[in-house]
Amino acid sequence: MPMPIEDLEAALREGFPDAQIQVDDLAGDGDHYKARIVSSAFAGLPRIKQHQLVYAALKGKMGGELHALALETSAPA
């Protein structure tokens, strides 16, 4: 069962309360999303660590309810 975009946004906002978050449904199927997250939590971290934080915030939903998630992560300028 696909993950509704609202659930994805809610999980990301819970994990990164200070963040600017934009989520787009790439295919219109509730299964392929792109998330742009700007959070101070990412400051000084390499991209792989930033993405690991995002996957941790999704609490195991990646690969299950959530099939594909393209990530753009950064710290505030």
N, CA, C and O atoms as a Tinker XYZ file with bonds, in Angstrom:
   308  protein
     1  N      0.851000   -1.193000    0.000000    73     2
     2  CA     0.000000    0.000000    0.000000    64     1     3
     3  C      0.889000    1.247000    0.000000    63     2     4     5
     4  O      1.768000    1.372000    0.853000    81     3
     5  N      0.676000    2.160000   -0.934000    73     3     6
     6  CA     1.504000    3.363000   -1.012000    64     5     7
     7  C      1.346000    4.255000    0.219000    63     6     8     9
     8  O      0.361000    4.158000    0.952000    81     7
     9  N      2.318000    5.110000    0.427000    73     7    10
    10  CA     2.293000    6.049000    1.541000    64     9    11
    11  C      1.719000    7.375000    1.055000    63    10    12    13
    12  O      2.247000    7.960000    0.110000    81    11
    13  N      0.648000    7.861000    1.683000    73    11    14
    14  CA     0.113000    9.175000    1.289000    64    13    15
    15  C      1.153000   10.270000    1.532000    63    14    16    17
    16  O      1.933000   10.200000    2.482000    81    15
    17  N      1.153000   11.271000    0.668000    73    15    18
    18  CA     2.120000   12.361000    0.774000    64    17    19
    19  C      2.016000   13.056000    2.131000    63    18    20    21
    20  O      3.023000   13.515000    2.669000    81    19
    21  N      0.806000   13.136000    2.686000    73    19    22
    22  CA     0.611000   13.775000    3.992000    64    21    23
    23  C      1.355000   13.017000    5.086000    63    22    24    25
    24  O      1.934000   13.623000    5.987000    81    23
    25  N      1.336000   11.682000    5.001000    73    23    26
    26  CA     2.035000   10.865000    6.004000    64    25    27
    27  C      3.549000   11.046000    5.891000    63    26    28    29
    28  O      4.255000   11.110000    6.897000    81    27
    29  N      4.031000   11.126000    4.657000    73    27    30
    30  CA     5.460000   11.332000    4.440000    64    29    31
    31  C      5.881000   12.689000    5.000000    63    30    32    33
    32  O      6.879000   12.790000    5.714000    81    31
    33  N      5.115000   13.733000    4.671000    73    31    34
    34  CA     5.433000   15.067000    5.185000    64    33    35
    35  C      5.383000   15.096000    6.707000    63    34    36    37
    36  O      6.247000   15.703000    7.340000    81    35
    37  N      4.392000   14.455000    7.296000    73    35    38
    38  CA     4.262000   14.441000    8.758000    64    37    39
    39  C      5.466000   13.754000    9.406000    63    38    40    41
    40  O      5.979000   14.236000   10.416000    81    39
    41  N      5.915000   12.648000    8.844000    73    39    42
    42  CA     7.074000   11.931000    9.396000    64    41    43
    43  C      8.330000   12.792000    9.297000    63    42    44    45
    44  O      9.136000   12.831000   10.226000    81    43
    45  N      8.493000   13.478000    8.176000    73    43    46
    46  CA     9.664000   14.336000    8.005000    64    45    47
    47  C      9.618000   15.538000    8.946000    63    46    48    49
    48  O     10.644000   15.934000    9.500000    81    47
    49  N      8.429000   16.121000    9.130000    73    47    50
    50  CA     8.295000   17.277000   10.029000    64    49    51
    51  C      8.534000   16.873000   11.483000    63    50    52    53
    52  O      9.076000   17.650000   12.268000    81    51
    53  N      8.131000   15.668000   11.831000    73    51    54
    54  CA     8.383000   15.168000   13.182000    64    53    55
    55  C      9.887000   14.967000   13.390000    63    54    56    57
    56  O     10.417000   15.290000   14.452000    81    55
    57  N     10.563000   14.439000   12.386000    73    55    58
    58  CA    11.994000   14.184000   12.492000    64    57    59
    59  C     12.847000   15.436000   12.409000    63    58    60    61
    60  O     13.934000   15.507000   12.982000    81    59
    61  N     12.329000   16.435000   11.677000    73    59    62
    62  CA    13.079000   17.676000   11.460000    64    61    63
    63  C     12.165000   18.878000   11.683000    63    62    64    65
    64  O     11.767000   19.549000   10.731000    81    63
    65  N     11.832000   19.148000   12.962000    73    63    66
    66  CA    10.840000   20.197000   13.252000    64    65    67
    67  C     11.266000   21.601000   12.801000    63    66    68    69
    68  O     10.412000   22.454000   12.561000    81    67
    69  N     12.583000   21.850000   12.684000    73    67    70
    70  CA    13.060000   23.181000   12.308000    64    69    71
    71  C     13.173000   23.351000   10.792000    63    70    72    73
    72  O     13.491000   24.439000   10.314000    81    71
    73  N     12.918000   22.296000   10.046000    73    71    74
    74  CA    13.279000   22.258000    8.630000    64    73    75
    75  C     12.279000   22.947000    7.710000    63    74    76    77
    76  O     11.095000   23.087000    8.016000    81    75
    77  N     12.816000   23.371000    6.563000    73    75    78
    78  CA    11.988000   23.724000    5.413000    64    77    79
    79  C     11.880000   22.437000    4.610000    63    78    80    81
    80  O     12.892000   21.856000    4.219000    81    79
    81  N     10.651000   21.992000    4.365000    73    79    82
    82  CA    10.440000   20.711000    3.694000    64    81    83
    83  C      9.484000   20.894000    2.526000    63    82    84    85
    84  O      8.419000   21.497000    2.658000    81    83
    85  N      9.888000   20.359000    1.383000    73    83    86
    86  CA     9.014000   20.354000    0.208000    64    85    87
    87  C      9.002000   18.931000   -0.330000    63    86    88    89
    88  O     10.053000   18.357000   -0.612000    81    87
    89  N      7.804000   18.366000   -0.473000    73    87    90
    90  CA     7.673000   17.010000   -0.995000    64    89    91
    91  C      6.856000   17.060000   -2.279000    63    90    92    93
    92  O      5.800000   17.690000   -2.329000    81    91
    93  N      7.356000   16.390000   -3.318000    73    91    94
    94  CA     6.646000   16.306000   -4.594000    64    93    95
    95  C      6.391000   14.843000   -4.922000    63    94    96    97
    96  O      7.259000   13.992000   -4.725000    81    95
    97  N      5.188000   14.557000   -5.426000    73    95    98
    98  CA     4.845000   13.222000   -5.903000    64    97    99
    99  C      5.269000   13.159000   -7.365000    63    98   100   101
   100  O      4.627000   13.761000   -8.225000    81    99
   101  N      6.345000   12.433000   -7.648000    73    99   102
   102  CA     6.947000   12.446000   -8.981000    64   101   103
   103  C      6.120000   11.738000  -10.039000    63   102   104   105
   104  O      6.100000   12.163000  -11.194000    81   103
   105  N      5.439000   10.666000   -9.662000    73   103   106
   106  CA     4.733000    9.858000  -10.656000    64   105   107
   107  C      3.213000    9.906000  -10.501000    63   106   108   109
   108  O      2.488000    9.345000  -11.323000    81   107
   109  N      2.729000   10.574000   -9.451000    73   107   110
   110  CA     1.289000   10.632000   -9.214000    64   109   111
   111  C      0.717000    9.326000   -8.705000    63   110   112   113
   112  O     -0.497000    9.126000   -8.714000    81   111
   113  N      1.609000    8.416000   -8.253000    73   111   114
   114  CA     1.135000    7.100000   -7.815000    64   113   115
   115  C      1.270000    6.894000   -6.308000    63   114   116   117
   116  O      0.995000    5.802000   -5.812000    81   115
   117  N      1.689000    7.928000   -5.571000    73   115   118
   118  CA     1.855000    7.795000   -4.132000    64   117   119
   119  C      2.998000    6.871000   -3.763000    63   118   120   121
   120  O      3.065000    6.388000   -2.633000    81   119
   121  N      3.891000    6.623000   -4.694000    73   119   122
   122  CA     4.959000    5.645000   -4.479000    64   121   123
   123  C      6.343000    6.194000   -4.807000    63   122   124   125
   124  O      7.349000    5.610000   -4.402000    81   123
   125  N      6.409000    7.296000   -5.526000    73   123   126
   126  CA     7.686000    7.872000   -5.956000    64   125   127
   127  C      7.700000    9.357000   -5.616000    63   126   128   129
   128  O      7.018000   10.163000   -6.251000    81   127
   129  N      8.482000    9.700000   -4.610000    73   127   130
   130  CA     8.507000   11.072000   -4.129000    64   129   131
   131  C      9.895000   11.685000   -4.238000    63   130   132   133
   132  O     10.908000   10.990000   -4.324000    81   131
   133  N      9.899000   13.010000   -4.231000    73   131   134
   134  CA    11.140000   13.762000   -4.090000    64   133   135
   135  C     10.945000   14.670000   -2.883000    63   134   136   137
   136  O      9.933000   15.363000   -2.780000    81   135
   137  N     11.906000   14.667000   -1.978000    73   135   138
   138  CA    11.839000   15.536000   -0.801000    64   137   139
   139  C     13.050000   16.446000   -0.780000    63   138   140   141
   140  O     14.188000   16.002000   -0.940000    81   139
   141  N     12.785000   17.726000   -0.580000    73   139   142
   142  CA    13.828000   18.734000   -0.414000    64   141   143
   143  C     13.753000   19.176000    1.044000    63   142   144   145
   144  O     12.736000   19.710000    1.484000    81   143
   145  N     14.831000   18.951000    1.791000    73   143   146
   146  CA    14.828000   19.243000    3.226000    64   145   147
   147  C     16.024000   20.125000    3.558000    63   146   148   149
   148  O     17.169000   19.761000    3.290000    81   147
   149  N     15.750000   21.280000    4.141000    73   147   150
   150  CA    16.807000   22.176000    4.608000    64   149   151
   151  C     16.682000   22.231000    6.130000    63   150   152   153
   152  O     15.704000   22.753000    6.666000    81   151
   153  N     17.693000   21.682000    6.819000    73   151   154
   154  CA    17.631000   21.582000    8.272000    64   153   155
   155  C     19.001000   21.817000    8.890000    63   154   156   157
   156  O     20.022000   21.395000    8.346000    81   155
   157  N     19.012000   22.492000   10.029000    73   155   158
   158  CA    20.275000   22.702000   10.754000    64   157   159
   159  C     20.845000   21.370000   11.244000    63   158   160   161
   160  O     22.031000   21.288000   11.564000    81   159
   161  N     20.012000   20.327000   11.307000    73   159   162
   162  CA    20.484000   18.994000   11.718000    64   161   163
   163  C     21.547000   18.462000   10.751000    63   162   164   165
   164  O     22.336000   17.590000   11.115000    81   163
   165  N     21.568000   18.982000    9.526000    73   163   166
   166  CA    22.494000   18.493000    8.505000    64   165   167
   167  C     23.828000   19.252000    8.497000    63   166   168   169
   168  O     24.739000   18.888000    7.754000    81   167
   169  N     23.948000   20.295000    9.312000    73   167   170
   170  CA    25.153000   21.141000    9.300000    64   169   171
   171  C     26.407000   20.311000    9.556000    63   170   172   173
   172  O     26.493000   19.575000   10.540000    81   171
   173  N     27.370000   20.444000    8.657000    73   171   174
   174  CA    28.650000   19.781000    8.824000    64   173   175
   175  C     28.667000   18.296000    8.514000    63   174   176   177
   176  O     29.702000   17.648000    8.669000    81   175
   177  N     27.541000   17.743000    8.078000    73   175   178
   178  CA    27.474000   16.305000    7.794000    64   177   179
   179  C     27.619000   16.035000    6.303000    63   178   180   181
   180  O     27.113000   16.801000    5.483000    81   179
   181  N     28.310000   14.947000    5.943000    73   179   182
   182  CA    28.345000   14.567000    4.531000    64   181   183
   183  C     26.948000   14.110000    4.085000    63   182   184   185
   184  O     26.118000   13.722000    4.907000    81   183
   185  N     26.710000   14.164000    2.787000    73   183   186
   186  CA    25.377000   13.847000    2.244000    64   185   187
   187  C     24.873000   12.472000    2.692000    63   186   188   189
   188  O     23.692000   12.326000    3.006000    81   187
   189  N     25.748000   11.466000    2.727000    73   187   190
   190  CA    25.300000   10.116000    3.127000    64   189   191
   191  C     24.752000   10.129000    4.555000    63   190   192   193
   192  O     23.750000    9.471000    4.836000    81   191
   193  N     25.392000   10.863000    5.452000    73   191   194
   194  CA    24.910000   10.955000    6.836000    64   193   195
   195  C     23.586000   11.715000    6.895000    63   194   196   197
   196  O     22.697000   11.370000    7.673000    81   195
   197  N     23.465000   12.757000    6.063000    73   195   198
   198  CA    22.201000   13.505000    6.008000    64   197   199
   199  C     21.064000   12.575000    5.592000    63   198   200   201
   200  O     19.989000   12.589000    6.191000    81   199
   201  N     21.313000   11.770000    4.565000    73   199   202
   202  CA    20.276000   10.868000    4.066000    64   201   203
   203  C     19.962000    9.782000    5.096000    63   202   204   205
   204  O     18.810000    9.368000    5.227000    81   203
   205  N     20.973000    9.321000    5.823000    73   203   206
   206  CA    20.730000    8.326000    6.875000    64   205   207
   207  C     19.820000    8.904000    7.962000    63   206   208   209
   208  O     18.975000    8.192000    8.504000    81   207
   209  N     19.986000   10.182000    8.281000    73   207   210
   210  CA    19.095000   10.825000    9.256000    64   209   211
   211  C     17.654000   10.841000    8.750000    63   210   212   213
   212  O     16.714000   10.624000    9.514000    81   211
   213  N     17.494000   11.100000    7.453000    73   211   214
   214  CA    16.144000   11.113000    6.873000    64   213   215
   215  C     15.528000    9.713000    6.957000    63   214   216   217
   216  O     14.378000    9.564000    7.369000    81   215
   217  N     16.293000    8.691000    6.566000    73   215   218
   218  CA    15.768000    7.322000    6.626000    64   217   219
   219  C     15.411000    6.945000    8.060000    63   218   220   221
   220  O     14.405000    6.272000    8.289000    81   219
   221  N     16.219000    7.367000    9.027000    73   219   222
   222  CA    15.924000    7.085000   10.442000    64   221   223
   223  C     14.614000    7.754000   10.856000    63   222   224   225
   224  O     13.824000    7.173000   11.601000    81   223
   225  N     14.387000    8.977000   10.372000    73   223   226
   226  CA    13.153000    9.701000   10.707000    64   225   227
   227  C     11.928000    9.001000   10.129000    63   226   228   229
   228  O     10.825000    9.140000   10.658000    81   227
   229  N     12.117000    8.249000    9.047000    73   227   230
   230  CA    10.998000    7.543000    8.412000    64   229   231
   231  C     10.706000    6.210000    9.097000    63   230   232   233
   232  O      9.768000    5.509000    8.718000    81   231
   233  N     11.494000    5.863000   10.091000    73   231   234
   234  CA    11.228000    4.715000   10.968000    64   233   235
   235  C     10.908000    3.431000   10.209000    63   234   236   237
   236  O      9.902000    2.777000   10.484000    81   235
   237  N     11.755000    3.077000    9.263000    73   235   238
   238  CA    11.601000    1.795000    8.589000    64   237   239
   239  C     10.590000    1.748000    7.462000    63   238   240   241
   240  O     10.376000    0.689000    6.872000    81   239
   241  N      9.958000    2.885000    7.146000    73   239   242
   242  CA     8.953000    2.872000    6.065000    64   241   243
   243  C      9.595000    2.838000    4.677000    63   242   244   245
   244  O      8.954000    2.441000    3.704000    81   243
   245  N     10.869000    3.257000    4.588000    73   243   246
   246  CA    11.563000    3.251000    3.294000    64   245   247
   247  C     11.721000    1.812000    2.828000    63   246   248   249
   248  O     12.193000    0.957000    3.578000    81   247
   249  N     11.323000    1.547000    1.583000    73   247   250
   250  CA    11.406000    0.190000    1.056000    64   249   251
   251  C     10.160000   -0.633000    1.350000    63   250   252   253
   252  O      9.951000   -1.688000    0.751000    81   251
   253  N      9.335000   -0.151000    2.272000    73   251   254
   254  CA     8.071000   -0.818000    2.581000    64   253   255
   255  C      6.945000   -0.023000    1.945000    63   254   256   257
   256  O      6.670000   -0.143000    0.751000    81   255
   257  N      6.283000    0.814000    2.793000    73   255   258
   258  CA     5.212000    1.679000    2.290000    64   257   259
   259  C      5.751000    2.684000    1.287000    63   258   260   261
   260  O      5.044000    3.113000    0.375000    81   259
   261  N      6.998000    3.048000    1.464000    73   259   262
   262  CA     7.609000    4.078000    0.635000    64   261   263
   263  C      8.606000    3.421000   -0.296000    63   262   264   265
   264  O      9.652000    2.937000    0.137000    81   263
   265  N      8.277000    3.406000   -1.575000    73   263   266
   266  CA     9.085000    2.671000   -2.548000    64   265   267
   267  C     10.311000    3.460000   -2.998000    63   266   268   269
   268  O     11.427000    2.941000   -2.970000    81   267
   269  N     10.111000    4.710000   -3.412000    73   267   270
   270  CA    11.210000    5.498000   -3.947000    64   269   271
   271  C     11.149000    6.930000   -3.416000    63   270   272   273
   272  O     10.111000    7.590000   -3.474000    81   271
   273  N     12.280000    7.385000   -2.902000    73   271   274
   274  CA    12.361000    8.742000   -2.381000    64   273   275
   275  C     13.669000    9.370000   -2.827000    63   274   276   277
   276  O     14.744000    8.977000   -2.374000    81   275
   277  N     13.571000   10.344000   -3.715000    73   275   278
   278  CA    14.748000   11.114000   -4.119000    64   277   279
   279  C     14.941000   12.211000   -3.088000    63   278   280   281
   280  O     13.994000   12.919000   -2.748000    81   279
   281  N     16.162000   12.357000   -2.588000    73   279   282
   282  CA    16.423000   13.323000   -1.529000    64   281   283
   283  C     17.350000   14.436000   -1.980000    63   282   284   285
   284  O     18.345000   14.204000   -2.667000    81   283
   285  N     17.004000   15.638000   -1.581000    73   283   286
   286  CA    17.907000   16.788000   -1.664000    64   285   287
   287  C     17.956000   17.335000   -0.255000    63   286   288   289
   288  O     16.966000   17.868000    0.248000    81   287
   289  N     19.114000   17.203000    0.386000    73   287   290
   290  CA    19.238000   17.671000    1.770000    64   289   291
   291  C     20.349000   18.706000    1.852000    63   290   292   293
   292  O     21.347000   18.627000    1.137000    81   291
   293  N     20.156000   19.683000    2.741000    73   291   294
   294  CA    21.187000   20.681000    2.969000    64   293   295
   295  C     20.927000   21.386000    4.294000    63   294   296   297
   296  O     19.823000   21.345000    4.836000    81   295
   297  N     21.967000   22.028000    4.796000    73   295   298
   298  CA    21.831000   22.886000    5.977000    64   297   299
   299  C     21.492000   24.287000    5.494000    63   298   300   301
   300  O     21.782000   24.633000    4.348000    81   299
   301  N     20.880000   25.098000    6.354000    73   299   302
   302  CA    20.592000   26.480000    5.946000    64   301   303
   303  C     21.890000   27.213000    5.597000    63   302   304   305
   304  O     22.938000   26.963000    6.192000    81   303
   305  N     21.800000   28.105000    4.638000    73   303   306
   306  CA    22.983000   28.870000    4.205000    64   305   307
   307  C     23.447000   29.823000    5.301000    63   306   308
   308  O     24.426000   30.546000    5.116000    81   307
